Amino acid sequence: MLVYTLLILFTGALQTFAARVQVTWDVVYLNISRDGISTWQAIGANGQLPIPPIYVTQGDILELTAINHLDKPVSLHSHGLFQRNTSYYDGAGLVTECGIPPGSQFTYIIETGDQSGTFWIHSHYGMEGIDGLRAALVIRDQDTQLLDEYDEDILLTLEDWGQAPLNSMVDMLKTTPLVKLIPNHPTVLINGINANILQPIRFTPGRRYRLRVISMSFTYWFKVRLPGHTLQVIEADGIYSQPSAADGLDMCPGQRYSVIITACESLEFNYALNVTFYSDFIPRSPGLNPRYHHVPIVYRKDAPTKKYPVIEDHEVKWADELAMEPRDELMLLEPVDQHIVLNVKVINSEMGLAIHAFGNYAYASVPVPPLLTALTTGNMALSPSVYAPQLNAIILQHNHVVELELRNPETLIIHSYHSHGHAFQVVETGPVNSNSSIPVKRFTGRQPMRRDTITLAAGQYVRVRIKADNPGVWYQHCHQEQHNYSGLAFTLIEAPDVMQRTLRVPQEMLEFCRILGHPTQGNSAGRFGSDMTGIDLPLKVHGLADFISGL
């Protein structure tokens, strides 16, 4: 259901026109086979999977209504949207809201503002997203100069699709490793269908195609290449870049790219868009990990497909955010007011379950969402003592420049770091171990590229910067769902003093908290000061991380 109406917005003496786009999702269970292999109870909207993409235009206001027909709460996160002055619409379950109770409905008011590009929407409660509740979101540009750079817009969504519902296994995941619950590798879905039965993409000689690629994945990485063609990268995670030539895209869960591909002048050959599906932290298995799929690129129906020799990954020029520059030419944020170092560590519990963490504790939700704690505890909101240790809460002062150094000393496990509320400047990557042969890489242009999701490679660190100019509570986490669920997350409590003056949580959301049994004020336990009575002791991971602040 998609309805466009016209809204007139006034900004000073200027009058601009924007649409109010209304979309309704009836969130339901569906017994469905999306891959033609297994049938199980997935989660969809309006009786269908895949959920159709949502298209709006820069400046529009998206009104997304979720009607919850499940037996569990639902929340919806607009992945990549900054939600300025509306942190409560960010959709992070038990972080910025308590969730939409079963049998209830709620409308997220999502102002696109000056953002445009390629995004997606997914559930952020339990594992509902991995079970199907996800869809592409495209914000069309108003910049006519950008629109002149291509002739046609093509959307390519990449998904990993399991053999059984994970949302129904959330409780079991507390005691059983994921690999034992679901031993089979997922199926690859491209544009919502099994990658083995794809329809071709038709190219016309000389025509310029904008290919938007979204990794709507929760576990696996994707590599995308089109031999015989150059990819001109113009967008990463909703941030436009100066055109940057690449041979391919290596995408972690949650990343998005736009590339412009100029079609060949000849009709002599057809080509294949190569999609590799892989995971470095899951044992390799011939035909399963990695797995190779080929999307036909058809110039002429009866033309042969041009063959290219197999080349090694190190021979490919992959898109690299450190070599890209943003079009808006935002300079490097400096000087740094706060430098924060977090080391990742993975330990095995007594039950053999892998526990992942940023900070001193494995992240776990608490009775009062941290946004409500920040809004209702007055001056105490500036003190870490009102936030339970398992929130790994980091308090930021308004407009401070913050550098996060995320360090992954593990030699086998790779992560996908996603930031809510911000696109960070990518400043540097390098080895955690100074004796490593891995090179240190620093941004090479005049200004560092920004994005909201990045690979945190095994044995390496990544250094990123943000300006704390978006008061709210912002969830920071690994976008591999099992790592996120087992605790690899922290929260940025950004300018709580400013939040208290500027944010007003809708009364309906507070009522949902009461329905679901969550207090709506006080510290993480719903009490005063540092009294955390009633909260389970957090799982402490000794020697996990150092926090160095105030430099």
C-alpha positions in Angstrom: 0.0 0.0 0.0 1.7 3.2 -1.2 0.0 6.6 -1.1 1.6 10.0 -2.2 0.2 13.3 -0.9 1.7 16.7 -1.2 3.1 18.6 1.8 4.3 22.2 1.7 7.3 22.9 3.9 8.5 26.4 4.7 12.1 27.2 5.5 12.6 30.9 6.2 11.6 32.7 3.1 12.0 29.7 0.9 9.1 27.5 0.0 9.9 23.9 -1.1 7.6 21.0 -2.0 7.9 17.5 -0.5 5.7 14.5 -0.6 4.4 12.7 2.4 4.7 9.0 1.4 2.5 6.6 3.4 3.4 3.0 3.5 1.7 0.3 5.6 3.2 -3.0 6.5 0.9 -5.7 7.9 3.6 -7.7 9.6 2.6 -11.4 9.5 4.0 -14.9 9.7 4.1 -16.6 6.3 4.7 -20.3 5.5 6.8 -19.9 2.4 9.6 -21.3 0.3 11.6 -18.3 -1.0 14.5 -20.5 -2.3 12.5 -23.4 -3.7 14.3 -25.7 -1.2 12.7 -25.4 2.2 9.4 -24.2 3.5 9.2 -22.6 6.9 7.5 -19.8 8.9 9.1 -16.6 7.8 8.0 -13.0 8.5 6.7 -10.8 5.8 4.5 -7.8 5.1 1.1 -7.6 3.5 1.1 -11.3 2.9 4.2 -11.3 0.7 7.9 -11.9 0.5 10.1 -10.3 -0.7 8.7 -7.0 0.6 8.6 -4.5 -2.3 11.2 -1.8 -2.3 10.1 1.7 -1.0 10.9 4.6 -3.2 10.8 8.2 -2.0 12.5 11.5 -3.1 15.0 13.5 -1.2 13.2 15.8 1.2 10.1 13.6 1.4 8.6 12.4 4.7 8.1 8.6 4.9 5.2 7.5 7.2 5.8 3.8 7.7 3.0 2.1 9.6 3.7 -1.3 11.1 0.7 -3.4 12.2 2.0 -6.2 14.3 0.2 -9.5 13.8 3.1 -11.5 15.3 3.1 -13.0 18.9 6.2 -10.9 19.7 7.1 -7.2 19.6 8.3 -5.6 16.4 10.5 -2.6 15.7 11.7 -1.2 12.3 15.1 0.4 11.7 15.7 2.6 8.7 19.3 1.5 8.1 21.5 4.5 7.2 18.9 7.3 8.1 20.3 9.7 10.7 16.9 10.4 12.4 18.0 13.9 13.5 16.0 15.1 16.4 14.0 11.9 16.3 16.2 9.2 17.9 13.0 7.5 19.1 12.2 6.6 15.5 15.5 4.8 15.0 13.8 1.5 15.6 16.5 -0.2 17.7 14.5 -2.5 19.9 15.1 -2.0 23.7 17.5 0.8 22.8 15.4 3.6 21.5 12.0 2.0 22.0 10.3 -1.0 23.7 8.8 -2.3 20.5 5.3 -2.5 19.0 3.3 -5.0 21.1 1.4 -7.9 19.4 -1.9 -6.6 18.1 -0.8 -3.0 18.0 0.3 -0.6 15.3 2.6 2.3 15.1 3.7 4.9 12.5 7.4 5.8 12.1 7.7 9.4 10.8 11.0 9.3 8.9 12.2 12.7 7.5 14.7 12.2 4.7 15.9 15.8 5.0 19.0 16.2 2.8 19.8 12.5 2.7 19.5 10.6 -0.6 20.9 7.4 -2.0 20.5 3.7 -1.1 19.2 2.4 2.2 17.1 -0.4 3.6 14.6 -1.1 6.3 14.6 -4.1 8.6 13.3 -5.3 11.9 15.6 -4.6 14.8 13.9 -6.7 17.4 15.1 -10.3 18.0 15.9 -12.0 14.8 12.9 -10.9 12.8 15.0 -9.2 10.1 16.9 -12.3 9.3 13.6 -14.2 9.0 12.4 -11.9 6.2 11.2 -8.5 7.6 13.5 -6.4 5.4 13.2 -4.3 2.3 15.2 -1.8 0.2 14.7 1.9 0.6 15.7 4.2 -2.3 15.8 7.9 -1.8 15.9 9.5 -5.2 18.1 12.6 -5.7 17.0 16.1 -6.5 20.4 17.0 -7.8 19.9 17.2 -11.5 23.7 17.2 -12.2 23.8 13.7 -10.6 20.8 12.5 -12.5 22.6 13.5 -15.7 25.4 11.0 -15.0 23.3 7.9 -15.8 20.4 6.8 -18.0 18.8 4.0 -16.1 18.6 2.9 -12.4 18.8 -0.8 -11.5 18.4 -2.1 -7.9 20.2 -5.3 -6.8 19.4 -6.7 -3.4 21.6 -9.5 -1.9 20.3 -11.7 0.9 21.3 -14.8 2.8 18.3 -17.0 3.4 18.4 -19.8 6.0 16.8 -23.2 6.1 14.7 -22.6 9.3 13.4 -19.6 11.2 15.9 -18.0 13.6 13.4 -15.8 15.4 11.7 -18.9 16.9 15.1 -20.1 18.1 16.2 -17.0 20.0 15.9 -18.6 23.4 17.8 -21.7 22.2 20.6 -19.5 21.0 21.4 -18.7 24.6 22.5 -22.3 25.2 23.3 -23.7 21.7 25.8 -22.5 19.1 24.2 -21.3 15.9 26.1 -23.8 13.8 24.5 -26.7 15.7 21.0 -25.2 15.3 21.3 -24.6 11.6 24.2 -26.7 10.2 23.3 -26.0 6.5 24.6 -23.0 4.6 22.0 -20.3 3.6 20.7 -19.9 0.1 21.6 -16.7 -1.9 18.6 -14.6 -2.8 19.1 -11.8 -5.4 16.2 -9.4 -5.7 14.3 -11.8 -3.5 14.5 -15.0 -5.4 16.9 -17.9 -5.6 20.1 -16.7 -7.3 20.1 -19.9 -9.5 16.9 -18.9 -11.3 17.5 -15.2 -12.1 16.1 -13.3 -15.0 18.7 -11.5 -17.1 19.5 -7.8 -16.9 19.4 -6.3 -20.4 22.0 -3.7 -21.5 21.9 -1.4 -24.5 25.2 -0.4 -26.0 26.5 2.9 -24.8 23.8 3.3 -22.2 24.9 4.3 -18.6 23.4 2.2 -15.8 23.4 3.1 -12.2 23.5 -0.2 -10.3 22.5 0.1 -6.6 23.7 -2.9 -4.7 22.4 -3.6 -1.1 23.8 -6.3 1.1 20.6 -7.1 3.1 22.6 -9.9 4.7 22.9 -10.8 8.4 25.8 -13.3 8.2 27.6 -13.6 4.9 29.7 -11.3 2.7 29.2 -10.7 -1.0 31.6 -9.9 -3.8 30.3 -8.4 -7.0 32.1 -8.1 -10.3 31.2 -7.5 -14.0 34.3 -8.5 -16.1 34.6 -6.5 -19.2 33.2 -3.4 -17.6 34.5 -0.8 -15.2 32.5 0.1 -12.1 32.5 3.8 -11.4 31.7 4.0 -7.7 29.6 7.1 -6.8 28.0 6.2 -3.5 28.8 4.2 -0.4 26.1 3.9 2.3 24.1 6.9 1.3 27.2 9.2 1.0 28.0 10.4 -2.6 31.6 10.1 -3.7 33.7 11.5 -6.5 33.6 8.8 -9.2 36.2 6.2 -8.4 37.0 3.3 -10.7 36.9 -0.2 -9.4 36.8 -3.8 -10.7 34.5 -5.1 -8.0 32.7 -4.6 -4.6 33.5 -6.6 -1.5 30.5 -6.0 0.8 30.0 -6.9 4.4 26.4 -7.3 5.9 24.6 -3.9 5.8 26.7 -2.1 3.2 25.4 -0.4 0.1 27.1 0.9 -3.1 26.0 2.7 -6.2 28.1 2.2 -9.3 27.8 3.6 -12.8 28.5 1.1 -15.6 28.7 2.2 -19.2 27.6 -0.5 -21.5 29.9 -1.8 -24.2 29.4 -0.4 -27.7 29.3 -3.9 -29.3 26.5 -6.5 -29.4 29.0 -9.3 -30.1 28.9 -10.7 -26.6 26.8 -11.1 -23.5 28.4 -11.0 -20.0 27.9 -12.3 -16.5 27.7 -10.3 -13.3 29.6 -12.5 -10.9 28.3 -12.6 -7.3 30.4 -14.5 -4.7 28.8 -15.5 -1.4 31.3 -16.2 1.3 32.2 -16.1 5.0 35.7 -16.2 6.4 34.7 -17.3 9.9 32.7 -20.3 8.7 34.6 -23.4 7.5 35.1 -23.5 3.8 33.0 -26.1 2.0 33.3 -26.7 -1.8 30.2 -25.4 -3.6 28.8 -23.9 -0.4 31.4 -21.5 1.1 32.3 -19.7 -1.1 29.5 -20.0 -3.6 29.4 -18.5 -7.0 26.4 -17.1 -8.9 26.2 -15.4 -12.3 23.6 -12.9 -13.3 23.2 -12.8 -17.1 23.9 -9.4 -18.7 22.3 -9.6 -22.1 23.2 -7.4 -25.0 21.8 -9.7 -27.7 19.5 -12.7 -27.0 21.5 -15.1 -29.2 25.0 -13.8 -28.4 27.6 -16.0 -26.6 28.7 -15.1 -23.1 32.2 -13.8 -23.1 34.6 -15.9 -21.0 37.3 -14.4 -18.8 40.2 -16.2 -17.1 39.8 -16.7 -13.3 41.8 -14.2 -11.3 42.8 -14.2 -7.7 41.1 -11.7 -5.3 44.4 -9.9 -4.7 44.5 -9.1 -8.4 41.2 -7.3 -8.3 40.9 -3.6 -7.6 38.1 -3.6 -5.0 36.2 -0.4 -4.1 38.1 1.1 -1.2 36.6 3.8 1.1 40.1 4.9 2.0 40.8 5.8 -1.6 37.4 7.6 -2.1 36.5 11.2 -1.5 33.0 12.5 -0.6 31.4 14.9 -3.1 30.4 17.3 -0.3 34.2 17.8 0.5 33.7 17.6 4.2 37.2 18.0 5.7 38.8 15.7 8.2 37.2 16.3 11.6 39.8 17.7 13.9 41.0 18.3 16.5 39.9 15.1 18.3 38.3 15.8 21.6 37.6 12.2 22.7 39.6 9.1 21.6 38.0 5.8 22.4 39.7 2.4 21.9 37.6 -0.8 22.0 39.1 -4.2 21.6 36.9 -7.1 20.4 37.3 -10.4 22.2 35.5 -13.7 21.7 35.3 -16.3 24.5 33.6 -19.6 24.8 31.0 -20.0 27.6 30.7 -23.1 29.7 28.1 -24.3 27.2 30.5 -23.9 24.3 28.7 -20.8 23.1 30.8 -18.1 21.5 30.4 -14.8 23.3 31.4 -11.6 21.5 31.8 -8.2 23.0 32.8 -4.6 22.6 33.8 -3.1 25.9 34.1 -4.8 29.3 30.8 -6.7 29.0 28.8 -8.6 26.5 26.0 -6.3 25.5 22.5 -7.2 26.8 19.2 -5.3 26.9 17.9 -3.9 30.2 14.3 -3.1 31.5 14.6 0.6 30.6 15.8 1.5 27.1 18.8 3.7 27.4 17.1 6.5 25.4 14.5 6.8 28.1 17.1 6.7 30.8 19.0 9.6 29.1 15.8 11.6 28.9 14.5 11.1 32.4 17.5 11.2 34.8 18.3 14.9 34.7 22.0 15.7 35.3 22.6 12.1 36.2 22.2 11.2 32.5 25.8 12.5 32.0 27.1 9.9 34.4 27.8 6.3 33.4 26.4 5.1 36.7 22.8 5.3 35.5 23.4 3.0 32.6 23.8 -0.7 33.3 27.4 -2.0 32.6 26.1 -4.4 29.9 25.0 -1.4 27.8 28.7 -0.5 27.3 27.5 3.1 27.3 29.8 5.9 26.1 28.7 9.4 26.9 29.6 12.0 24.3 29.6 15.8 24.8 27.7 17.9 22.2 29.7 18.7 19.1 32.8 17.0 20.3 34.9 15.3 17.6 35.1 11.6 18.6 37.6 9.1 17.2 36.7 5.5 17.6 39.4 2.9 17.3 37.9 -0.6 16.9 40.5 -3.3 17.3 39.9 -7.0 16.3 42.8 -9.0 17.7 41.1 -12.3 16.7 43.0 -13.9 13.8 40.1 -15.8 12.3 36.9 -13.9 12.9 35.8 -10.9 10.8 33.1 -8.5 11.8 30.7 -5.9 10.2 30.5 -2.7 12.2 27.4 -0.6 11.8 26.7 2.8 13.3 23.2 4.1 13.9 22.8 7.9 13.8 26.0 8.7 12.0 28.1 8.2 8.9 31.7 8.1 10.1 34.8 9.3 8.4 37.1 6.3 7.6 40.5 7.5 8.6 42.8 4.5 8.9 43.1 0.7 9.1 46.1 -1.4 10.0 47.3 -4.4 12.0 46.6 -4.9 15.7 49.9 -6.7 16.1 52.8 -4.3 15.2 54.9 -7.3 14.0 52.3 -8.1 11.3 52.9 -7.8 7.6 49.5 -6.2 7.1 50.1 -2.6 6.0 48.8 0.5 7.7 46.4 2.3 5.3 45.3 5.9 5.7 42.8 7.9 3.6 44.7 9.2 0.6 42.4 12.0 -0.7 41.9 15.5 0.5 38.9 14.5 2.6 38.1 11.1 4.1 35.1 9.2 2.8 32.2 8.6 5.1 29.9 5.5 5.5 27.9 3.8 8.2 29.0 0.2 7.9 32.5 -1.2 7.5 34.4 -4.5 7.7 36.5 -5.0 10.8 39.0 -7.5 9.5 40.6 -10.3 11.5 43.8 -9.1 13.2 43.2 -5.5 12.2 41.9 -2.2 13.6 39.8 0.6 11.9 39.9 4.2 13.0 36.8 6.3 12.3 35.6 9.8 13.3 32.3 11.4 14.0 31.1 14.8 15.2 28.6 14.4 18.1 26.1 16.8 16.5 23.1 14.4 16.5 21.8 14.2 20.1 20.3 10.8 20.8 21.1 7.3 21.8 22.7 5.4 19.0 23.3 1.6 18.9 26.7 0.5 17.5 27.0 -3.1 16.7 28.2 -6.0 14.5 25.7 -6.6 11.7 26.3 -10.3 11.8 23.2 -11.3 13.7 24.7 -14.0 15.8 27.6 -11.8 16.9 25.2 -8.9 17.7 22.9 -11.2 19.6 25.8 -12.7 21.6 26.9 -9.2 22.8 29.1 -7.4 20.2 27.6 -4.0 20.6 27.8 -0.7 22.6 25.8 2.5 22.8 26.6 6.1 22.2 24.8 8.4 24.6 25.1 11.6 22.7 24.6 14.9 24.4 22.0 13.8 26.9 21.7 17.3 28.3 20.7 18.5 24.8 18.4 15.5 24.3 16.4 16.5 27.3 15.7 19.9 25.8 15.0 18.8 22.2 13.5 15.2 22.1 9.9 14.4 23.0 9.1 10.7 22.8 5.6 10.1 21.4 3.2 9.1 24.2 2.1 6.1 22.2 5.7 4.6 22.5 5.7 5.1 26.2 2.3 3.3 26.5 3.8 0.4 24.5 6.6 0.1 27.1 4.0 -0.1 29.9 2.1 -2.8 27.9 5.3 -4.8 27.5 6.2 -4.4 31.2 9.1 -1.9 30.8 9.5 1.1 33.1 9.7 4.4 31.2 12.0 6.4 33.4 14.9 6.2 35.7 18.2 4.3 35.4 18.5 1.0 33.5 16.6 -0.8 36.3 13.9 1.8 36.5 15.3 3.0 39.8 17.2 6.1 41.0 20.9 6.8 40.9 23.2 3.8 40.5 20.8 1.3 42.2 20.6 -1.5 39.6 18.6 -3.9 41.8 16.6 -6.3 39.7 19.0 -6.5 36.7 20.9 -9.7 36.1 24.6 -9.4 36.6 26.3 -8.7 33.2 28.6 -11.2 31.6 32.1 -9.7 32.2 34.8 -10.5 29.8 38.1 -9.9 31.6 40.7 -7.8 29.9 38.5 -7.2 26.9 38.8 -3.5 26.2 40.4 -0.3 27.2 38.5 3.0 27.1 40.8 6.0 26.6 38.8 9.2 26.6 39.3 12.9 26.9 42.5 13.2 24.8 
